[in-house]
Amino acid sequence: MCDCLEGEDDAGAAGPAVPLDALMARTRALEARKPGERVPDRLWPVFFGLASGSIPWPHHQRMLACRQTAFAFLAADRAARRRARSAAMRRCTAEAPERRA
């Protein structure tokens, strides 16, 4: 893919924000565990928009599949943490009336 199509995959996609460093780390970890030819290290900055260049189509497909899985995991994890924080904030800490002195 060339830089002229940058962001087109995700155009109009709405969803929770995921930190780029976490997304990069999770994507690369998933890719490392997949069977088959590994993506060369030099292509990752291009894929994440940190450098210009081109990516061979088979590598791009592999990277994209891993990024989509990583994003889904991180977004779900982030949402679960947000719900847990929200539930903890709603917990009533007032004593029951019969226990008051």
C-alpha positions as YAML, in Angstrom:
chain: A
units: angstrom
residues:
- id: 1
  name: MET
  ca: [0.00, 0.00, 0.00]
- id: 2
  name: CYS
  ca: [1.19, 3.51, -0.66]
- id: 3
  name: ASP
  ca: [0.90, 6.53, 1.61]
- id: 4
  name: CYS
  ca: [-1.76, 8.09, -0.63]
- id: 5
  name: LEU
  ca: [-4.31, 5.64, 0.78]
- id: 6
  name: GLU
  ca: [-3.30, 6.24, 4.37]
- id: 7
  name: GLY
  ca: [-6.23, 5.94, 6.73]
- id: 8
  name: GLU
  ca: [-8.61, 4.72, 4.06]
- id: 9
  name: ASP
  ca: [-9.01, 1.34, 5.79]
- id: 10
  name: ASP
  ca: [-10.40, 3.07, 8.86]
- id: 11
  name: ALA
  ca: [-12.29, 5.91, 7.18]
- id: 12
  name: GLY
  ca: [-15.40, 6.67, 9.17]
- id: 13
  name: ALA
  ca: [-14.64, 4.04, 11.79]
- id: 14
  name: ALA
  ca: [-15.82, 5.12, 15.19]
- id: 15
  name: GLY
  ca: [-14.80, 3.40, 18.34]
- id: 16
  name: PRO
  ca: [-12.76, 3.62, 21.47]
- id: 17
  name: ALA
  ca: [-9.34, 5.18, 21.22]
- id: 18
  name: VAL
  ca: [-6.50, 2.75, 21.75]
- id: 19
  name: PRO
  ca: [-2.95, 3.95, 22.55]
- id: 20
  name: LEU
  ca: [-0.71, 3.51, 19.52]
- id: 21
  name: ASP
  ca: [2.18, 2.01, 21.48]
- id: 22
  name: ALA
  ca: [-0.10, -0.67, 22.96]
- id: 23
  name: LEU
  ca: [-1.63, -1.37, 19.55]
- id: 24
  name: MET
  ca: [1.80, -1.68, 17.94]
- id: 25
  name: ALA
  ca: [3.10, -4.03, 20.63]
- id: 26
  name: ARG
  ca: [0.01, -6.27, 20.60]
- id: 27
  name: THR
  ca: [-0.07, -6.38, 16.77]
- id: 28
  name: ARG
  ca: [3.58, -7.39, 16.52]
- id: 29
  name: ALA
  ca: [3.18, -10.01, 19.24]
- id: 30
  name: LEU
  ca: [0.22, -11.55, 17.42]
- id: 31
  name: GLU
  ca: [2.10, -11.53, 14.12]
- id: 32
  name: ALA
  ca: [5.10, -13.23, 15.72]
- id: 33
  name: ARG
  ca: [2.91, -16.14, 16.85]
- id: 34
  name: LYS
  ca: [1.29, -16.67, 13.46]
- id: 35
  name: PRO
  ca: [2.63, -19.48, 11.31]
- id: 36
  name: GLY
  ca: [4.24, -18.52, 8.04]
- id: 37
  name: GLU
  ca: [6.77, -15.96, 6.88]
- id: 38
  name: ARG
  ca: [7.35, -13.16, 9.39]
- id: 39
  name: VAL
  ca: [6.96, -9.53, 8.38]
- id: 40
  name: PRO
  ca: [10.38, -7.81, 8.21]
- id: 41
  name: ASP
  ca: [11.03, -5.32, 11.04]
- id: 42
  name: ARG
  ca: [11.64, -2.48, 8.57]
- id: 43
  name: LEU
  ca: [8.00, -2.61, 7.40]
- id: 44
  name: TRP
  ca: [6.33, -1.99, 10.75]
- id: 45
  name: PRO
  ca: [7.03, 1.77, 10.91]
- id: 46
  name: VAL
  ca: [5.55, 2.08, 7.41]
- id: 47
  name: PHE
  ca: [2.45, 0.13, 8.41]
- id: 48
  name: PHE
  ca: [1.80, 2.30, 11.47]
- id: 49
  name: GLY
  ca: [2.39, 5.54, 9.58]
- id: 50
  name: LEU
  ca: [5.68, 6.41, 11.24]
- id: 51
  name: ALA
  ca: [7.65, 6.20, 7.99]
- id: 52
  name: SER
  ca: [7.01, 6.32, 4.27]
- id: 53
  name: GLY
  ca: [7.40, 3.34, 2.02]
- id: 54
  name: SER
  ca: [5.60, 0.45, 0.46]
- id: 55
  name: ILE
  ca: [4.53, -2.88, 1.87]
- id: 56
  name: PRO
  ca: [4.20, -6.02, -0.25]
- id: 57
  name: TRP
  ca: [0.56, -7.10, -0.38]
- id: 58
  name: PRO
  ca: [0.99, -10.49, 1.42]
- id: 59
  name: HIS
  ca: [2.75, -8.74, 4.32]
- id: 60
  name: HIS
  ca: [0.10, -6.02, 4.40]
- id: 61
  name: GLN
  ca: [-2.70, -8.58, 4.63]
- id: 62
  name: ARG
  ca: [-0.92, -10.36, 7.47]
- id: 63
  name: MET
  ca: [-0.26, -7.09, 9.33]
- id: 64
  name: LEU
  ca: [-3.82, -5.85, 8.85]
- id: 65
  name: ALA
  ca: [-5.35, -9.08, 10.18]
- id: 66
  name: CYS
  ca: [-3.11, -8.90, 13.27]
- id: 67
  name: ARG
  ca: [-3.89, -5.21, 13.81]
- id: 68
  name: GLN
  ca: [-7.63, -5.83, 13.62]
- id: 69
  name: THR
  ca: [-7.38, -8.62, 16.21]
- id: 70
  name: ALA
  ca: [-5.13, -6.50, 18.44]
- id: 71
  name: PHE
  ca: [-7.47, -3.51, 18.21]
- id: 72
  name: ALA
  ca: [-10.52, -5.61, 19.07]
- id: 73
  name: PHE
  ca: [-8.75, -7.06, 22.12]
- id: 74
  name: LEU
  ca: [-7.44, -3.70, 23.35]
- id: 75
  name: ALA
  ca: [-10.77, -1.93, 22.80]
- id: 76
  name: ALA
  ca: [-12.65, -4.65, 24.71]
- id: 77
  name: ASP
  ca: [-10.08, -4.58, 27.51]
- id: 78
  name: ARG
  ca: [-10.30, -0.80, 27.73]
- id: 79
  name: ALA
  ca: [-14.12, -0.90, 27.81]
- id: 80
  name: ALA
  ca: [-14.07, -3.55, 30.56]
- id: 81
  name: ARG
  ca: [-11.70, -1.44, 32.65]
- id: 82
  name: ARG
  ca: [-13.93, 1.61, 32.15]
- id: 83
  name: ARG
  ca: [-17.01, -0.36, 33.27]
- id: 84
  name: ALA
  ca: [-15.17, -1.67, 36.33]
- id: 85
  name: ARG
  ca: [-14.09, 1.87, 37.30]
- id: 86
  name: SER
  ca: [-17.62, 3.14, 36.78]
- id: 87
  name: ALA
  ca: [-19.10, 0.36, 38.92]
- id: 88
  name: ALA
  ca: [-16.59, 1.07, 41.69]
- id: 89
  name: MET
  ca: [-17.51, 4.76, 41.65]
- id: 90
  name: ARG
  ca: [-21.24, 3.96, 41.92]
- id: 91
  name: ARG
  ca: [-20.80, 1.67, 44.92]
- id: 92
  name: CYS
  ca: [-22.64, 3.07, 47.91]
- id: 93
  name: THR
  ca: [-20.41, 3.62, 50.91]
- id: 94
  name: ALA
  ca: [-23.06, 5.12, 53.20]
- id: 95
  name: GLU
  ca: [-23.96, 3.09, 56.25]
- id: 96
  name: ALA
  ca: [-27.45, 1.67, 56.61]
- id: 97
  name: PRO
  ca: [-29.77, 3.85, 58.82]
- id: 98
  name: GLU
  ca: [-30.00, 1.20, 61.57]
- id: 99
  name: ARG
  ca: [-26.22, 1.15, 61.94]
- id: 100
  name: ARG
  ca: [-25.89, 4.88, 62.51]
- id: 101
  name: ALA
  ca: [-25.29, 6.04, 66.03]
...
